[in-house]
């Protein structure tokens, strides 16, 4: 029993300290100093009116909470029970909003706009990616996706244009004003991809690449973290915790289908993951219907379901000629299908927006 008690005392624990309204920097610094004296790692989130401080460490949390609540500038100090600390709703009640800024405006993910990201699986040429970007923008998409580095099951398949692909994505952004999202596969490439991309995507196979996740915590760019093929929701949130705990709070989660015994679709889209995640975390949640089903005909109905279930956005694949795509042609929408899908989504998105701002959704 003695050894068990020692082990339990060394487990990481977290406190949340909510400062009083309009606390000064000096008051916040004083609380952080006291927390540091207790041996805790500090993570502060500054709102417009209030600062919330997260603290992770070991020791007698009960006494520490009482000591901090006795400080005049502290409104409340509480313990967090979830194993994922900084991404839990216990730490932050309000939804995280990730703002992407381009020369034509701002895209907010997690706010009052349903965000549609679209583009080809792979960047193949300047003509192809610019044509895709113009088509995506014209139909109401706000973020351009495109793979410059491609993880492929076969070592003989196309692996991406790499640095040249990143330059072409940047050129498409300059022409259309779309923000761009693209995948990074290795920690050595994080700085290069961050130089060009507005959002760095972590694919399903890298969800638990912890060295990469730590690098992303220091990269200064928003991250989209895709759920692993056989990963639980808790494992997804723990991976997100790696990124946030290493300094990057701008993380969105992506449900892209998990591996089951079903063979009619490429993967099984766990649509229920969206409301579950919305209960557990403040991070935005998006759905990737293209990778979930692997069949372009099934993408539009799943996109509608994503809106209805309460996702913050979707990411889909579209290509000028899917039959000739260098990767994932079977799940890529034709341009006509893309335009039709966006028209069909409009009334669903209108209801989504009304529910977000508290307006009645039925006449």
C-alpha positions in Angstrom: 0.0 0.0 0.0 2.9 2.3 0.7 4.2 2.0 -2.8 0.7 2.6 -4.3 0.4 5.8 -2.3 3.7 7.1 -3.6 2.7 6.3 -7.2 -0.6 8.0 -6.8 1.1 11.1 -5.3 3.3 11.4 -8.4 0.4 11.3 -10.9 0.0 14.5 -12.9 -2.9 16.6 -11.5 -4.4 19.8 -12.9 -5.9 22.8 -11.4 -7.9 25.5 -13.1 -7.6 29.0 -11.6 -10.1 31.6 -12.8 -9.0 35.2 -12.2 -11.5 37.9 -11.3 -12.8 40.1 -14.1 -10.3 42.7 -15.4 -7.4 41.4 -13.3 -4.2 43.2 -14.1 -1.0 41.7 -15.5 0.7 42.1 -12.2 -2.1 40.2 -10.4 -1.9 37.4 -12.9 1.8 37.3 -12.6 1.5 37.0 -8.8 -0.8 34.0 -9.1 1.5 32.4 -11.7 4.4 32.9 -9.3 2.6 31.1 -6.5 1.6 28.3 -8.8 5.3 27.9 -9.9 6.3 27.7 -6.3 4.1 24.7 -5.9 6.0 23.1 -8.8 3.3 23.2 -11.5 3.6 23.9 -15.2 1.5 26.9 -16.2 -0.8 27.3 -19.2 -2.8 30.6 -19.3 -5.6 31.5 -21.7 -6.5 35.2 -21.9 -10.1 36.2 -22.8 -11.4 39.6 -23.5 -12.3 40.2 -19.8 -10.9 37.2 -17.8 -7.7 35.1 -17.6 -7.9 31.4 -16.9 -4.8 29.6 -15.8 -4.2 25.9 -16.1 -1.6 24.3 -13.9 -0.3 20.7 -14.2 1.9 19.1 -11.6 2.0 16.8 -8.5 1.5 17.2 -4.8 -1.2 18.1 -2.4 -3.8 19.6 -4.8 -6.3 20.3 -2.1 -4.0 22.5 -0.1 -2.8 24.2 -3.2 -6.4 25.0 -4.3 -7.2 26.5 -0.9 -4.0 28.6 -0.9 -4.8 30.0 -4.3 -8.4 30.7 -3.6 -7.2 32.7 -0.6 -5.5 35.2 -3.0 -7.7 38.3 -3.4 -7.4 38.4 -7.2 -8.5 34.7 -7.7 -12.2 34.1 -8.2 -12.1 30.3 -8.2 -9.7 27.4 -8.3 -10.9 23.8 -9.1 -9.4 20.4 -9.9 -9.7 18.8 -13.4 -10.4 15.1 -13.5 -10.1 14.4 -17.2 -6.8 12.8 -18.4 -6.7 15.3 -21.2 -6.4 18.5 -19.3 -6.1 21.5 -21.6 -8.4 20.3 -24.3 -11.2 19.4 -21.9 -14.3 21.4 -21.3 -13.4 21.5 -17.6 -10.5 23.7 -18.6 -12.4 25.9 -21.0 -16.2 26.0 -21.4 -16.5 28.2 -24.5 -15.6 26.8 -28.0 -12.2 27.6 -29.2 -12.3 29.7 -32.4 -9.4 29.4 -34.8 -9.0 32.4 -37.0 -7.2 32.1 -40.4 -6.3 35.4 -42.0 -5.6 35.8 -45.7 -5.4 38.9 -47.9 -9.1 38.8 -48.6 -10.4 38.3 -45.1 -10.7 36.0 -42.1 -12.0 32.5 -41.8 -13.2 31.5 -38.3 -13.3 27.8 -37.5 -15.4 27.0 -34.4 -17.4 30.2 -34.6 -20.7 31.2 -36.3 -19.7 30.1 -39.8 -19.8 26.5 -41.1 -16.4 26.2 -42.8 -16.1 24.1 -46.0 -12.6 23.1 -47.0 -12.1 21.5 -50.4 -9.6 20.7 -53.1 -7.7 17.8 -54.6 -6.1 15.0 -52.7 -2.7 15.8 -54.2 -1.2 18.9 -55.8 -0.4 17.7 -59.3 0.4 20.9 -61.3 0.0 24.6 -61.3 -3.0 24.4 -63.7 -4.7 21.8 -61.7 -4.4 23.4 -58.2 -5.4 26.9 -59.5 -8.4 25.5 -61.4 -9.4 23.7 -58.2 -8.9 26.8 -56.0 -11.0 29.0 -58.3 -13.8 26.4 -58.4 -13.8 25.9 -54.7 -13.9 29.7 -54.0 -16.7 30.3 -56.6 -19.0 27.8 -54.9 -18.4 29.2 -51.4 -15.5 27.2 -50.0 -13.1 29.2 -47.8 -10.1 26.8 -47.3 -8.2 25.0 -50.1 -6.9 21.6 -49.3 -4.2 19.8 -51.3 -1.4 17.4 -50.4 2.2 18.3 -51.1 3.5 15.4 -49.0 1.4 12.3 -49.4 1.4 9.2 -47.1 0.6 6.2 -49.3 0.1 2.6 -48.4 2.3 1.5 -51.3 5.9 2.8 -51.5 5.5 2.8 -55.3 2.5 5.3 -55.4 2.9 9.0 -55.9 4.3 10.6 -52.8 3.6 14.3 -53.6 5.5 17.2 -55.1 6.8 18.3 -51.7 8.3 21.8 -51.6 7.2 22.5 -55.1 3.6 21.6 -54.2 3.7 24.0 -51.2 4.8 26.8 -53.5 1.9 26.0 -55.9 -0.6 26.1 -53.0 0.7 29.5 -51.9 0.3 30.8 -55.5 -3.3 29.5 -55.5 -3.9 31.3 -52.2 -2.5 34.5 -53.7 -4.9 34.3 -56.7 -8.1 33.3 -54.8 -7.7 34.5 -51.2 -8.4 31.0 -49.9 -6.6 29.8 -46.8 -4.7 26.6 -47.4 -4.4 23.4 -45.4 -1.9 20.7 -46.2 -0.4 17.7 -44.5 2.9 17.4 -42.7 4.3 13.9 -42.1 7.5 14.4 -40.2 8.8 16.7 -37.5 11.8 17.7 -39.8 9.3 19.2 -42.3 7.2 21.2 -39.8 9.0 24.5 -40.3 8.9 24.2 -44.1 5.2 23.4 -44.2 4.4 26.1 -41.7 6.2 28.6 -43.9 3.5 28.1 -46.6 0.4 26.7 -45.0 -2.3 28.4 -42.9 -3.3 25.0 -41.3 -1.1 22.0 -40.9 -2.9 18.7 -41.2 -1.9 15.6 -39.3 -3.1 12.4 -41.0 -4.7 9.4 -39.4 -1.5 7.4 -39.5 0.4 10.1 -37.6 -2.1 10.8 -34.9 0.2 9.2 -32.3 3.5 10.3 -33.8 4.4 12.0 -30.6 7.7 13.6 -31.8 5.7 15.2 -34.6 2.9 16.3 -32.2 5.5 18.0 -29.9 6.9 19.9 -32.9 3.5 21.1 -33.8 3.1 22.5 -30.4 5.9 24.9 -31.1 5.1 25.7 -34.8 2.8 28.7 -34.3 0.3 27.5 -36.9 -3.2 26.0 -36.4 -3.4 22.2 -36.6 -6.1 19.8 -37.9 -5.6 16.5 -36.1 -7.3 13.5 -37.8 -8.5 10.6 -35.8 -6.5 7.4 -36.3 -7.9 4.5 -38.2 -8.4 2.4 -35.0 -8.2 5.1 -32.4 -10.7 5.8 -29.6 -12.0 9.3 -28.9 -9.9 9.4 -25.7 -6.8 8.6 -27.7 -7.6 11.4 -30.2 -8.0 13.8 -27.3 -4.8 12.7 -25.7 -3.0 13.4 -29.0 -4.5 16.8 -29.1 -3.3 17.3 -25.5 0.2 16.8 -26.7 0.0 19.7 -29.1 -1.8 22.1 -26.7 0.5 21.2 -23.8 3.5 22.1 -25.9 2.2 25.6 -26.5 -0.3 25.5 -29.4 -3.9 26.0 -28.4 -5.2 26.2 -32.0 -6.2 22.6 -32.7 -9.2 21.3 -34.5 -10.2 17.6 -34.6 -11.3 15.6 -37.6 -13.4 12.5 -37.8 -12.4 10.8 -41.0 -13.7 7.3 -40.6 -12.4 4.4 -38.5 -11.6 0.8 -39.5 -14.4 -1.7 -38.9 -15.5 -5.0 -40.4 -17.7 -3.2 -42.9 -16.4 -3.3 -46.5 -19.0 -1.3 -48.5 -17.2 1.9 -47.6 -13.5 2.7 -47.4 -13.9 3.4 -43.7 -16.8 3.7 -41.2 -17.7 7.3 -40.4 -18.3 7.5 -36.7 -20.8 10.4 -37.0 -21.6 10.1 -33.3 -18.1 11.2 -32.5 -19.1 14.8 -33.3 -21.7 15.2 -30.4 -19.5 13.2 -28.1 -16.5 15.4 -28.8 -18.7 18.5 -28.4 -19.5 17.3 -24.9 -15.9 16.6 -24.0 -13.8 19.3 -25.6 -13.8 22.9 -26.5 -11.9 22.2 -29.7 -13.6 22.6 -33.1 -14.7 19.4 -34.8 -14.8 18.8 -38.6 -15.7 15.7 -40.7 -13.9 14.4 -43.7 -16.7 12.5 -45.7 -14.3 11.8 -48.6 -12.0 9.5 -46.6 -14.8 8.2 -44.6 -16.6 6.6 -47.5 -14.2 6.5 -50.4 -17.0 6.9 -52.9 -17.8 10.3 -54.4 -21.5 9.5 -54.7 -21.8 9.0 -50.9 -19.9 12.2 -50.0 -22.8 14.8 -50.4 -25.3 13.0 -48.1 -22.6 12.5 -45.4 -21.7 16.2 -45.8 -25.3 17.1 -45.0 -25.2 14.8 -42.0 -22.1 16.6 -40.8 -24.0 19.9 -40.8 -27.0 18.4 -39.0 -25.0 16.6 -36.3 -23.3 19.8 -35.2 -19.8 19.7 -36.8 -18.0 23.0 -37.3 -17.1 22.2 -40.9 -16.2 19.6 -43.5 -13.1 18.9 -45.6 -13.8 17.2 -49.0 -11.9 16.3 -52.1 -12.7 17.6 -55.6 -10.7 17.3 -58.8 -11.2 18.6 -62.4 -11.0 15.0 -63.7 -11.2 12.4 -60.9 -10.7 9.5 -63.3 -7.2 10.9 -64.0 -6.3 11.9 -60.4 -2.9 10.8 -59.2 -4.5 9.8 -55.9 -7.9 9.1 -54.4 -9.8 9.7 -57.6 -12.7 7.4 -56.6 -13.7 9.7 -53.7 -13.1 13.0 -55.4 -16.1 15.0 -56.4 -16.3 16.3 -60.0 -16.6 20.1 -60.2 -20.3 19.7 -61.1 -20.8 17.4 -58.1 -19.0 19.9 -55.9 -21.2 22.8 -57.1 -24.3 20.8 -56.6 -23.3 19.7 -53.1 -22.7 23.3 -52.1 -26.1 24.4 -53.3 -27.8 21.5 -51.5 -25.9 22.3 -48.3 -27.1 25.9 -48.2 -30.5 25.3 -46.4 -28.8 23.0 -43.9 -26.1 25.6 -43.2 -28.7 28.3 -42.8 -30.4 26.2 -40.0 -27.0 25.5 -38.5 -26.2 29.2 -38.3 -29.6 30.0 -36.8 -29.0 27.4 -34.1 -25.5 28.7 -33.3 -26.7 32.3 -32.7 -29.9 31.2 -30.8 -32.4 32.1 -33.5 -35.5 29.9 -34.0 -34.8 27.3 -36.7 -38.5 26.7 -37.6 -41.0 29.3 -38.8 
